[in-house]
């Protein structure tokens, strides 16, 4: 079992560029979520999904889109990258007892 | 609104000393609380959850409903305990569960 995987590990974008952060899980968990981690801000929820075809906004959704066409995949799209989106992004699933399983993270820099 | 507060951004102790990482929460129902740990440049991992009343790596946490606290304790800190620690609460909004994280405490255990 790979658990939760994320690609890429690192990415540098220029302001205005778009890109998709990939997240995949092989644990058959219905619930998936995206967080960003910034110094002094902790983890903030961007978007989440309770199952295929269902997504909802978290605490900081602006500038990001998500879709959930399959149980396994939950990509995060940056529509027009801004320096304020420089962060480390974590994808996570929730297990049977509400424990979260995190991916290894994507470190994004927007210049 | 549900909230998790970790009052200390940084905590530094010496090896062998007791350590307590504070966590306070606000929640209207019966909370489900967790501690997550993130070692340097690694993904977050579940450390323990209050419902299982377990001790992991020597750490324990007791839920105190009167004080709305879930402090993480270890009697003798080790250098390998140096990490970021996040307290988290399951929040139910609109029928779906979300984890609400505190901003984290960076623990440094000095030799």
Boltz contact constraints between the chains, C-beta under 6 A:
constraints:
  - contact:
      token1: [A, 42]
      token2: [B, 101]
      max_distance: 6.0
  - contact:
      token1: [A, 42]
      token2: [B, 103]
      max_distance: 6.0
  - contact:
      token1: [A, 42]
      token2: [B, 104]
      max_distance: 6.0
  - contact:
      token1: [A, 43]
      token2: [B, 101]
      max_distance: 6.0
  - contact:
      token1: [A, 50]
      token2: [B, 96]
      max_distance: 6.0
  - contact:
      token1: [A, 98]
      token2: [B, 32]
      max_distance: 6.0
  - contact:
      token1: [A, 98]
      token2: [B, 90]
      max_distance: 6.0
  - contact:
      token1: [A, 99]
      token2: [B, 46]
      max_distance: 6.0
  - contact:
      token1: [A, 100]
      token2: [B, 99]
      max_distance: 6.0
  - contact:
      token1: [A, 102]
      token2: [B, 43]
      max_distance: 6.0
  - contact:
      token1: [A, 102]
      token2: [B, 44]
      max_distance: 6.0
  - contact:
      token1: [A, 104]
      token2: [B, 43]
      max_distance: 6.0
